[in-house]
Amino acid sequence: MGFKDFNNNMESITIFIEEDNGESKSLEIPLGVSLSLMEVLKGEGYPIEATCGGMALCATCRMEVLNQKELGIDCINDDELAMLENLPCYTGKCRLTCQIKISEELNGLRIKFPIEIPAWLQ
């Protein structure tokens, strides 16, 4: 998965973005960057609006996280949870990518773009 140097310190992580056709693309992200997952995905050209700029106010950066419990990243802050619970499509598997900071814990993360985006978010 992520590349390790000679001291067994992880230098990068790999996440997987599942496509609608069932295939997944891998994305290697270097560690040590002070970025959110939203910023990385936008930088890679993925269609994330992030109209609020990462303040957890718009939910236009939300993704379905397919393995958040296995990775132990299911802790959601109150602002993020309040935004997600107000979405008609909320299933408990969504996260706001602006609230997920790049770290070793994300190695192996599997995400998927939501199938439908409510008209009020477009």
TORDO-307175 format. One line per field, with one value per atom (N, C-alpha, C, O): residue number from 1; atom name; x, y, z. Coordinates in nm, 3 decimals, decimal comma, m for minus. Example, Ala and Ser with C-alpha at 12.3 -4.5 7.8 and 13.67 -1.06 7.14 Angstrom:
BEGIN
pos <- (1 | 1 | 1 | 1 | 2 | 2 | 2 | 2) .
site <- (N | CA | C | O | N | CA | C | O) .
px <- (1,319 | 1,230 | 1,320 | 1,424 | 1,285 | 1,367 | 1,290 | 1,341) .
py <- (m0,569 | m0,450 | m0,330 | m0,332 | m0,225 | m0,106 | 0,003 | 0,114) .
pz <- (0,780 | 0,780 | 0,780 | 0,846 | 0,708 | 0,714 | 0,787 | 0,804) .
***
This chain:
BEGIN
pos <- (1 | 1 | 1 | 1 | 2 | 2 | 2 | 2 | 3 | 3 | 3 | 3 | 4 | 4 | 4 | 4 | 5 | 5 | 5 | 5 | 6 | 6 | 6 | 6 | 7 | 7 | 7 | 7 | 8 | 8 | 8 | 8 | 9 | 9 | 9 | 9 | 10 | 10 | 10 | 10 | 11 | 11 | 11 | 11 | 12 | 12 | 12 | 12 | 13 | 13 | 13 | 13 | 14 | 14 | 14 | 14 | 15 | 15 | 15 | 15 | 16 | 16 | 16 | 16 | 17 | 17 | 17 | 17 | 18 | 18 | 18 | 18 | 19 | 19 | 19 | 19 | 20 | 20 | 20 | 20 | 21 | 21 | 21 | 21 | 22 | 22 | 22 | 22 | 23 | 23 | 23 | 23 | 24 | 24 | 24 | 24 | 25 | 25 | 25 | 25 | 26 | 26 | 26 | 26 | 27 | 27 | 27 | 27 | 28 | 28 | 28 | 28 | 29 | 29 | 29 | 29 | 30 | 30 | 30 | 30 | 31 | 31 | 31 | 31 | 32 | 32 | 32 | 32 | 33 | 33 | 33 | 33 | 34 | 34 | 34 | 34 | 35 | 35 | 35 | 35 | 36 | 36 | 36 | 36 | 37 | 37 | 37 | 37 | 38 | 38 | 38 | 38 | 39 | 39 | 39 | 39 | 40 | 40 | 40 | 40 | 41 | 41 | 41 | 41 | 42 | 42 | 42 | 42 | 43 | 43 | 43 | 43 | 44 | 44 | 44 | 44 | 45 | 45 | 45 | 45 | 46 | 46 | 46 | 46 | 47 | 47 | 47 | 47 | 48 | 48 | 48 | 48 | 49 | 49 | 49 | 49 | 50 | 50 | 50 | 50 | 51 | 51 | 51 | 51 | 52 | 52 | 52 | 52 | 53 | 53 | 53 | 53 | 54 | 54 | 54 | 54 | 55 | 55 | 55 | 55 | 56 | 56 | 56 | 56 | 57 | 57 | 57 | 57 | 58 | 58 | 58 | 58 | 59 | 59 | 59 | 59 | 60 | 60 | 60 | 60 | 61 | 61 | 61 | 61 | 62 | 62 | 62 | 62 | 63 | 63 | 63 | 63 | 64 | 64 | 64 | 64 | 65 | 65 | 65 | 65 | 66 | 66 | 66 | 66 | 67 | 67 | 67 | 67 | 68 | 68 | 68 | 68 | 69 | 69 | 69 | 69 | 70 | 70 | 70 | 70 | 71 | 71 | 71 | 71 | 72 | 72 | 72 | 72 | 73 | 73 | 73 | 73 | 74 | 74 | 74 | 74 | 75 | 75 | 75 | 75 | 76 | 76 | 76 | 76 | 77 | 77 | 77 | 77 | 78 | 78 | 78 | 78 | 79 | 79 | 79 | 79 | 80 | 80 | 80 | 80 | 81 | 81 | 81 | 81 | 82 | 82 | 82 | 82 | 83 | 83 | 83 | 83 | 84 | 84 | 84 | 84 | 85 | 85 | 85 | 85 | 86 | 86 | 86 | 86 | 87 | 87 | 87 | 87 | 88 | 88 | 88 | 88 | 89 | 89 | 89 | 89 | 90 | 90 | 90 | 90 | 91 | 91 | 91 | 91 | 92 | 92 | 92 | 92 | 93 | 93 | 93 | 93 | 94 | 94 | 94 | 94 | 95 | 95 | 95 | 95 | 96 | 96 | 96 | 96 | 97 | 97 | 97 | 97 | 98 | 98 | 98 | 98 | 99 | 99 | 99 | 99 | 100 | 100 | 100 | 100 | 101 | 101 | 101 | 101 | 102 | 102 | 102 | 102 | 103 | 103 | 103 | 103 | 104 | 104 | 104 | 104 | 105 | 105 | 105 | 105 | 106 | 106 | 106 | 106 | 107 | 107 | 107 | 107 | 108 | 108 | 108 | 108 | 109 | 109 | 109 | 109 | 110 | 110 | 110 | 110 | 111 | 111 | 111 | 111 | 112 | 112 | 112 | 112 | 113 | 113 | 113 | 113 | 114 | 114 | 114 | 114 | 115 | 115 | 115 | 115 | 116 | 116 | 116 | 116 | 117 | 117 | 117 | 117 | 118 | 118 | 118 | 118 | 119 | 119 | 119 | 119 | 120 | 120 | 120 | 120 | 121 | 121 | 121 | 121 | 122 | 122 | 122 | 122) .
site <- (N | CA | C | O | N | CA | C | O | N | CA | C | O | N | CA | C | O | N | CA | C | O | N | CA | C | O | N | CA | C | O | N | CA | C | O | N | CA | C | O | N | CA | C | O | N | CA | C | O | N | CA | C | O | N | CA | C | O | N | CA | C | O | N | CA | C | O | N | CA | C | O | N | CA | C | O | N | CA | C | O | N | CA | C | O | N | CA | C | O | N | CA | C | O | N | CA | C | O | N | CA | C | O | N | CA | C | O | N | CA | C | O | N | CA | C | O | N | CA | C | O | N | CA | C | O | N | CA | C | O | N | CA | C | O | N | CA | C | O | N | CA | C | O | N | CA | C | O | N | CA | C | O | N | CA | C | O | N | CA | C | O | N | CA | C | O | N | CA | C | O | N | CA | C | O | N | CA | C | O | N | CA | C | O | N | CA | C | O | N | CA | C | O | N | CA | C | O | N | CA | C | O | N | CA | C | O | N | CA | C | O | N | CA | C | O | N | CA | C | O | N | CA | C | O | N | CA | C | O | N | CA | C | O | N | CA | C | O | N | CA | C | O | N | CA | C | O | N | CA | C | O | N | CA | C | O | N | CA | C | O | N | CA | C | O | N | CA | C | O | N | CA | C | O | N | CA | C | O | N | CA | C | O | N | CA | C | O | N | CA | C | O | N | CA | C | O | N | CA | C | O | N | CA | C | O | N | CA | C | O | N | CA | C | O | N | CA | C | O | N | CA | C | O | N | CA | C | O | N | CA | C | O | N | CA | C | O | N | CA | C | O | N | CA | C | O | N | CA | C | O | N | CA | C | O | N | CA | C | O | N | CA | C | O | N | CA | C | O | N | CA | C | O | N | CA | C | O | N | CA | C | O | N | CA | C | O | N | CA | C | O | N | CA | C | O | N | CA | C | O | N | CA | C | O | N | CA | C | O | N | CA | C | O | N | CA | C | O | N | CA | C | O | N | CA | C | O | N | CA | C | O | N | CA | C | O | N | CA | C | O | N | CA | C | O | N | CA | C | O | N | CA | C | O | N | CA | C | O | N | CA | C | O | N | CA | C | O | N | CA | C | O | N | CA | C | O | N | CA | C | O | N | CA | C | O | N | CA | C | O | N | CA | C | O | N | CA | C | O | N | CA | C | O | N | CA | C | O | N | CA | C | O | N | CA | C | O | N | CA | C | O | N | CA | C | O | N | CA | C | O | N | CA | C | O | N | CA | C | O | N | CA | C | O | N | CA | C | O) .
px <- (0,084 | 0,000 | 0,087 | 0,138 | 0,108 | 0,190 | 0,338 | 0,376 | 0,422 | 0,566 | 0,629 | 0,593 | 0,723 | 0,794 | 0,942 | 0,997 | 1,008 | 1,151 | 1,225 | 1,163 | 1,358 | 1,439 | 1,414 | 1,445 | 1,359 | 1,331 | 1,189 | 1,141 | 1,123 | 0,984 | 0,887 | 0,777 | 0,927 | 0,836 | 0,765 | 0,829 | 0,636 | 0,559 | 0,579 | 0,570 | 0,608 | 0,628 | 0,504 | 0,485 | 0,422 | 0,301 | 0,193 | 0,219 | 0,073 | m0,040 | m0,106 | m0,085 | m0,184 | m0,260 | m0,408 | m0,447 | m0,488 | m0,634 | m0,691 | m0,626 | m0,813 | m0,877 | m1,011 | m1,092 | m1,033 | m1,157 | m1,234 | m1,191 | m1,349 | m1,431 | m1,513 | m1,578 | m1,508 | m1,582 | m1,722 | m1,748 | m1,812 | m1,948 | m1,952 | m2,043 | m1,853 | m1,851 | m1,792 | m1,776 | m1,758 | m1,706 | m1,554 | m1,498 | m1,488 | m1,342 | m1,298 | m1,374 | m1,174 | m1,124 | m0,988 | m0,909 | m0,964 | m0,836 | m0,762 | m0,821 | m0,632 | m0,552 | m0,489 | m0,458 | m0,472 | m0,411 | m0,310 | m0,345 | m0,184 | m0,079 | m0,063 | m0,053 | m0,062 | m0,054 | 0,065 | 0,074 | 0,157 | 0,269 | 0,224 | 0,134 | 0,286 | 0,258 | 0,340 | 0,436 | 0,303 | 0,375 | 0,317 | 0,367 | 0,210 | 0,142 | 0,029 | m0,038 | 0,007 | m0,100 | m0,223 | m0,267 | m0,279 | m0,395 | m0,508 | m0,486 | m0,627 | m0,742 | m0,757 | m0,699 | m0,835 | m0,864 | m0,931 | m0,906 | m1,017 | m1,083 | m0,980 | m0,991 | m0,881 | m0,780 | m0,699 | m0,666 | m0,668 | m0,594 | m0,679 | m0,631 | m0,805 | m0,892 | m0,915 | m0,912 | m0,936 | m0,951 | m0,824 | m0,831 | m0,709 | m0,582 | m0,557 | m0,485 | m0,618 | m0,606 | m0,712 | m0,717 | m0,797 | m0,896 | m1,030 | m1,110 | m1,055 | m1,185 | m1,291 | m1,262 | m1,415 | m1,522 | m1,580 | m1,692 | m1,504 | m1,549 | m1,561 | m1,463 | m1,680 | m1,702 | m1,643 | m1,569 | m1,674 | m1,625 | m1,653 | m1,562 | m1,778 | m1,814 | m1,790 | m1,776 | m1,786 | m1,764 | m1,616 | m1,580 | m1,530 | m1,387 | m1,334 | m1,227 | m1,408 | m1,361 | m1,409 | m1,348 | m1,518 | m1,570 | m1,683 | m1,744 | m1,711 | m1,819 | m1,956 | m2,041 | m1,977 | m2,104 | m2,189 | m2,305 | m2,134 | m2,210 | m2,232 | m2,327 | m2,149 | m2,157 | m2,131 | m2,163 | m2,075 | m2,045 | m1,915 | m1,876 | m1,849 | m1,727 | m1,750 | m1,655 | m1,874 | m1,899 | m1,869 | m1,886 | m1,825 | m1,795 | m1,848 | m1,861 | m1,878 | m1,911 | m1,780 | m1,699 | m1,760 | m1,639 | m1,678 | m1,758 | m1,619 | m1,660 | m1,598 | m1,649 | m1,491 | m1,424 | m1,380 | m1,274 | m1,461 | m1,420 | m1,408 | m1,319 | m1,495 | m1,486 | m1,362 | m1,296 | m1,329 | m1,211 | m1,084 | m0,989 | m1,081 | m0,963 | m0,965 | m0,865 | m1,079 | m1,089 | m1,100 | m1,057 | m1,158 | m1,173 | m1,321 | m1,363 | m1,398 | m1,541 | m1,578 | m1,696 | m1,478 | m1,504 | m1,533 | m1,449 | m1,653 | m1,696 | m1,719 | m1,781 | m1,669 | m1,692 | m1,837 | m1,907 | m1,881 | m2,021 | m2,065 | m2,178 | m1,980 | m2,016 | m2,039 | m2,136 | m1,949 | m1,963 | m2,088 | m2,164 | m2,111 | m2,229 | m2,358 | m2,452 | m2,363 | m2,482 | m2,511 | m2,627 | m2,408 | m2,427 | m2,473 | m2,568 | m2,409 | m2,442 | m2,583 | m2,655 | m2,622 | m2,754 | m2,868 | m2,981 | m2,840 | m2,943 | m2,957 | m3,046 | m2,871 | m2,880 | m2,985 | m2,989 | m3,069 | m3,170 | m3,109 | m3,175 | m2,986 | m2,921 | m2,828 | m2,753 | m2,831 | m2,737 | m2,763 | m2,875 | m2,656 | m2,666 | m2,577 | m2,583 | m2,496 | m2,401 | m2,264 | m2,168 | m2,255 | m2,128 | m2,060 | m1,946 | m2,127 | m2,070 | m1,981 | m2,002 | m1,884 | m1,798 | m1,776 | m1,784 | m1,748 | m1,707 | m1,557 | m1,484 | m1,509 | m1,366 | m1,285 | m1,165 | m1,351 | m1,280 | m1,244 | m1,159 | m1,308 | m1,284 | m1,190 | m1,164 | m1,141 | m1,051 | m0,910 | m0,882 | m0,823 | m0,685 | m0,601 | m0,621 | m0,507 | m0,419 | m0,331 | m0,263 | m0,333 | m0,253 | m0,234 | m0,298 | m0,144 | m0,118 | m0,244 | m0,257 | m0,336 | m0,458 | m0,543 | m0,627 | m0,522 | m0,601 | m0,548 | m0,611 | m0,434 | m0,378 | m0,477 | m0,519 | m0,513 | m0,610 | m0,753 | m0,845 | m0,775 | m0,909 | m0,976 | m0,914 | m1,102 | m1,182 | m1,299 | m1,381 | m1,307 | m1,413 | m1,486 | m1,436 | m1,605 | m1,686 | m1,766 | m1,817 | m1,777 | m1,861 | m2,007 | m2,046 | m2,086 | m2,229 | m2,296 | m2,263 | m2,390 | m2,461 | m2,546 | m2,546 | m2,617 | m2,702 | m2,668 | m2,635 | m2,677 | m2,655 | m2,788 | m2,840 | m2,842 | m2,968 | m2,961 | m2,858 | m3,071 | m3,076 | m3,035 | m2,973 | m3,067 | m3,034 | m2,885 | m2,839 | m2,809 | m2,663 | m2,592 | m2,472 | m2,663 | m2,598 | m2,589 | m2,537) .
py <- (m0,119 | 0,000 | 0,124 | 0,162 | 0,190 | 0,309 | 0,273 | 0,168 | 0,358 | 0,336 | 0,364 | 0,461 | 0,278 | 0,299 | 0,317 | 0,257 | 0,401 | 0,420 | 0,316 | 0,228 | 0,326 | 0,226 | 0,222 | 0,121 | 0,326 | 0,329 | 0,282 | 0,298 | 0,224 | 0,179 | 0,293 | 0,270 | 0,414 | 0,528 | 0,543 | 0,544 | 0,553 | 0,564 | 0,702 | 0,804 | 0,706 | 0,832 | 0,874 | 0,992 | 0,777 | 0,807 | 0,705 | 0,599 | 0,741 | 0,650 | 0,630 | 0,709 | 0,526 | 0,501 | 0,494 | 0,422 | 0,571 | 0,561 | 0,511 | 0,517 | 0,461 | 0,404 | 0,474 | 0,486 | 0,519 | 0,587 | 0,492 | 0,460 | 0,448 | 0,353 | 0,427 | 0,527 | 0,376 | 0,434 | 0,372 | 0,269 | 0,437 | 0,386 | 0,247 | 0,169 | 0,215 | 0,086 | m0,026 | m0,139 | 0,004 | m0,095 | m0,099 | m0,157 | m0,040 | m0,035 | 0,070 | 0,160 | 0,059 | 0,161 | 0,210 | 0,135 | 0,338 | 0,400 | 0,424 | 0,461 | 0,402 | 0,429 | 0,566 | 0,613 | 0,629 | 0,761 | 0,759 | 0,737 | 0,782 | 0,787 | 0,931 | 1,024 | 0,949 | 1,082 | 1,085 | 1,001 | 1,179 | 1,187 | 1,233 | 1,317 | 1,179 | 1,224 | 1,348 | 1,378 | 1,419 | 1,539 | 1,665 | 1,775 | 1,647 | 1,764 | 1,802 | 1,714 | 1,927 | 1,973 | 2,004 | 2,118 | 1,900 | 1,916 | 1,825 | 1,726 | 1,862 | 1,774 | 1,685 | 1,712 | 1,580 | 1,493 | 1,571 | 1,545 | 1,667 | 1,752 | 1,825 | 1,828 | 1,885 | 1,962 | 1,872 | 1,912 | 1,751 | 1,656 | 1,616 | 1,616 | 1,580 | 1,537 | 1,649 | 1,624 | 1,770 | 1,884 | 1,905 | 1,930 | 1,895 | 1,911 | 1,806 | 1,830 | 1,688 | 1,580 | 1,588 | 1,503 | 1,691 | 1,713 | 1,644 | 1,638 | 1,591 | 1,529 | 1,637 | 1,746 | 1,608 | 1,709 | 1,739 | 1,699 | 1,808 | 1,847 | 1,998 | 2,069 | 2,047 | 2,191 | 2,259 | 2,357 | 2,208 | 2,266 | 2,415 | 2,496 | 2,452 | 2,593 | 2,671 | 2,793 | 2,603 | 2,674 | 2,684 | 2,746 | 2,625 | 2,634 | 2,546 | 2,572 | 2,444 | 2,352 | 2,380 | 2,336 | 2,454 | 2,491 | 2,399 | 2,428 | 2,291 | 2,196 | 2,262 | 2,232 | 2,353 | 2,426 | 2,393 | 2,433 | 2,321 | 2,305 | 2,160 | 2,132 | 2,069 | 1,926 | 1,896 | 1,786 | 1,991 | 1,964 | 1,886 | 1,855 | 1,853 | 1,771 | 1,632 | 1,559 | 1,596 | 1,469 | 1,350 | 1,356 | 1,243 | 1,118 | 1,005 | 1,020 | 0,895 | 0,775 | 0,705 | 0,677 | 0,678 | 0,609 | 0,464 | 0,434 | 0,376 | 0,236 | 0,155 | 0,047 | 0,204 | 0,126 | 0,212 | 0,189 | 0,310 | 0,401 | 0,332 | 0,366 | 0,239 | 0,170 | 0,083 | 0,077 | 0,013 | m0,072 | 0,009 | m0,040 | 0,132 | 0,217 | 0,298 | 0,359 | 0,300 | 0,375 | 0,525 | 0,603 | 0,565 | 0,709 | 0,750 | 0,842 | 0,680 | 0,708 | 0,812 | 0,834 | 0,877 | 0,984 | 1,112 | 1,162 | 1,164 | 1,283 | 1,395 | 1,375 | 1,515 | 1,627 | 1,675 | 1,640 | 1,754 | 1,798 | 1,876 | 1,858 | 1,964 | 2,043 | 1,955 | 1,974 | 1,859 | 1,768 | 1,683 | 1,668 | 1,629 | 1,545 | 1,623 | 1,572 | 1,747 | 1,830 | 1,852 | 1,847 | 1,876 | 1,896 | 1,766 | 1,768 | 1,655 | 1,528 | 1,481 | 1,430 | 1,497 | 1,450 | 1,527 | 1,478 | 1,645 | 1,723 | 1,688 | 1,739 | 1,602 | 1,562 | 1,453 | 1,359 | 1,465 | 1,361 | 1,226 | 1,123 | 1,226 | 1,102 | 1,045 | 0,952 | 1,097 | 1,053 | 0,908 | 0,870 | 0,827 | 0,685 | 0,645 | 0,531 | 0,738 | 0,705 | 0,668 | 0,654 | 0,651 | 0,616 | 0,737 | 0,726 | 0,849 | 0,968 | 1,045 | 1,044 | 1,111 | 1,203 | 1,325 | 1,317 | 1,436 | 1,556 | 1,547 | 1,543 | 1,545 | 1,528 | 1,647 | 1,635 | 1,761 | 1,877 | 1,858 | 1,930 | 1,763 | 1,740 | 1,621 | 1,586 | 1,560 | 1,446 | 1,492 | 1,522 | 1,496 | 1,538 | 1,419 | 1,307 | 1,444 | 1,339 | 1,289 | 1,368 | 1,158 | 1,095 | 0,947 | 0,893 | 0,882 | 0,740 | 0,655 | 0,552 | 0,698 | 0,621 | 0,607 | 0,517 | 0,692 | 0,687 | 0,585 | 0,563 | 0,523 | 0,427 | 0,313 | 0,246 | 0,294 | 0,190 | 0,240 | 0,161 | 0,369 | 0,427 | 0,399 | 0,414 | 0,360 | 0,336 | 0,433 | 0,432 | 0,518 | 0,618 | 0,609 | 0,553 | 0,666 | 0,665 | 0,794 | 0,839 | 0,853 | 0,971 | 0,931 | 0,823 | 1,017 | 0,986 | 0,966 | 1,033 | 0,874 | 0,845 | 0,963 | 1,001 | 1,020 | 1,133 | 1,253 | 1,241 | 1,368 | 1,493 | 1,568 | 1,601 | 1,595 | 1,666 | 1,800 | 1,867 | 1,837 | 1,960 | 2,082 | 2,173 | 2,085 | 2,202 | 2,215 | 2,320 | 2,108 | 2,115 | 2,148 | 2,176 | 2,145 | 2,169 | 2,315 | 2,353) .
pz <- (0,000 | 0,000 | 0,000 | m0,106 | 0,114 | 0,118 | 0,119 | 0,171 | 0,062 | 0,056 | 0,191 | 0,258 | 0,232 | 0,359 | 0,331 | 0,238 | 0,411 | 0,396 | 0,481 | 0,540 | 0,487 | 0,557 | 0,707 | 0,771 | 0,765 | 0,909 | 0,939 | 1,052 | 0,842 | 0,854 | 0,881 | 0,930 | 0,850 | 0,860 | 0,727 | 0,621 | 0,732 | 0,611 | 0,549 | 0,618 | 0,419 | 0,348 | 0,269 | 0,239 | 0,235 | 0,158 | 0,191 | 0,247 | 0,154 | 0,171 | 0,035 | m0,057 | 0,025 | m0,096 | m0,059 | 0,033 | m0,131 | m0,115 | m0,247 | m0,351 | m0,241 | m0,359 | m0,381 | m0,289 | m0,504 | m0,541 | m0,630 | m0,741 | m0,580 | m0,656 | m0,761 | m0,732 | m0,882 | m0,994 | m1,000 | m0,938 | m1,074 | m1,089 | m1,152 | m1,125 | m1,236 | m1,304 | m1,217 | m1,263 | m1,091 | m0,999 | m0,993 | m0,899 | m1,090 | m1,088 | m0,987 | m0,952 | m0,942 | m0,851 | m0,899 | m0,956 | m0,875 | m0,909 | m0,779 | m0,678 | m0,782 | m0,663 | m0,674 | m0,784 | m0,561 | m0,555 | m0,442 | m0,326 | m0,475 | m0,374 | m0,327 | m0,407 | m0,195 | m0,135 | m0,040 | 0,050 | m0,058 | 0,035 | 0,173 | 0,185 | 0,275 | 0,410 | 0,440 | 0,369 | 0,543 | 0,579 | 0,516 | 0,538 | 0,438 | 0,382 | 0,477 | 0,532 | 0,496 | 0,585 | 0,502 | 0,492 | 0,442 | 0,355 | 0,401 | 0,470 | 0,361 | 0,383 | 0,260 | 0,155 | 0,275 | 0,162 | 0,050 | m0,067 | 0,085 | m0,014 | m0,099 | m0,222 | m0,035 | m0,108 | m0,202 | m0,313 | m0,157 | m0,241 | m0,361 | m0,474 | m0,337 | m0,446 | m0,547 | m0,668 | m0,501 | m0,592 | m0,673 | m0,794 | m0,609 | m0,677 | m0,783 | m0,880 | m0,765 | m0,862 | m0,971 | m1,060 | m0,965 | m1,071 | m1,052 | m1,145 | m0,933 | m0,908 | m0,891 | m0,842 | m0,932 | m0,933 | m0,795 | m0,763 | m0,714 | m0,581 | m0,579 | m0,602 | m0,551 | m0,550 | m0,428 | m0,441 | m0,312 | m0,186 | m0,181 | m0,159 | m0,201 | m0,210 | m0,080 | m0,085 | 0,034 | 0,160 | 0,195 | 0,295 | 0,113 | 0,137 | 0,249 | 0,302 | 0,286 | 0,388 | 0,528 | 0,625 | 0,541 | 0,672 | 0,722 | 0,825 | 0,651 | 0,686 | 0,684 | 0,767 | 0,587 | 0,580 | 0,458 | 0,452 | 0,359 | 0,235 | 0,191 | 0,118 | 0,233 | 0,199 | 0,051 | 0,005 | m0,024 | m0,164 | m0,181 | m0,294 | m0,072 | m0,078 | m0,020 | 0,004 | 0,002 | 0,071 | m0,020 | m0,142 | 0,043 | m0,024 | 0,063 | 0,184 | 0,000 | 0,076 | 0,111 | 0,023 | 0,238 | 0,284 | 0,308 | 0,396 | 0,229 | 0,230 | 0,344 | 0,377 | 0,404 | 0,509 | 0,628 | 0,685 | 0,665 | 0,772 | 0,908 | 0,986 | 0,939 | 1,068 | 1,077 | 1,180 | 0,967 | 0,965 | 0,987 | 1,049 | 0,935 | 0,949 | 1,078 | 1,114 | 1,146 | 1,270 | 1,250 | 1,335 | 1,137 | 1,110 | 1,114 | 1,044 | 1,196 | 1,202 | 1,308 | 1,335 | 1,367 | 1,463 | 1,386 | 1,312 | 1,405 | 1,331 | 1,431 | 1,535 | 1,398 | 1,489 | 1,478 | 1,383 | 1,572 | 1,580 | 1,457 | 1,410 | 1,405 | 1,287 | 1,166 | 1,092 | 1,145 | 1,031 | 1,045 | 0,949 | 1,163 | 1,185 | 1,165 | 1,106 | 1,213 | 1,195 | 1,047 | 1,006 | 0,968 | 0,824 | 0,758 | 0,679 | 0,789 | 0,726 | 0,762 | 0,676 | 0,887 | 0,929 | 0,863 | 0,859 | 0,810 | 0,742 | 0,595 | 0,527 | 0,544 | 0,404 | 0,387 | 0,466 | 0,285 | 0,263 | 0,226 | 0,240 | 0,180 | 0,137 | 0,244 | 0,214 | 0,366 | 0,470 | 0,509 | 0,543 | 0,504 | 0,538 | 0,655 | 0,701 | 0,703 | 0,807 | 0,751 | 0,826 | 0,620 | 0,557 | 0,493 | 0,447 | 0,490 | 0,425 | 0,521 | 0,642 | 0,464 | 0,537 | 0,450 | 0,328 | 0,514 | 0,442 | 0,426 | 0,526 | 0,303 | 0,282 | 0,332 | 0,355 | 0,351 | 0,405 | 0,551 | 0,604 | 0,618 | 0,760 | 0,785 | 0,900 | 0,679 | 0,691 | 0,655 | 0,539 | 0,755 | 0,733 | 0,688 | 0,734 | 0,598 | 0,547 | 0,662 | 0,728 | 0,683 | 0,788 | 0,754 | 0,664 | 0,829 | 0,808 | 0,822 | 0,756 | 0,909 | 0,933 | 0,806 | 0,800 | 0,707 | 0,584 | 0,483 | 0,380 | 0,512 | 0,417 | 0,393 | 0,487 | 0,268 | 0,232 | 0,227 | 0,202 | 0,250 | 0,246 | 0,112 | 0,007 | 0,118 | m0,003 | m0,001 | 0,091 | m0,104 | m0,111 | m0,244 | m0,342 | m0,245 | m0,366 | m0,369 | m0,267 | m0,487 | m0,502 | m0,482 | m0,524 | m0,420 | m0,401 | m0,537 | m0,635 | m0,542 | m0,667 | m0,711 | m0,828 | m0,618 | m0,653 | m0,566 | m0,448 | m0,629 | m0,556 | m0,557 | m0,663 | m0,439 | m0,433 | m0,507 | m0,507 | m0,570 | m0,650 | m0,569 | m0,623 | m0,439 | m0,360 | m0,332 | m0,286 | m0,360 | m0,343 | m0,473 | m0,472 | m0,584 | m0,714 | m0,745 | m0,850) .
***
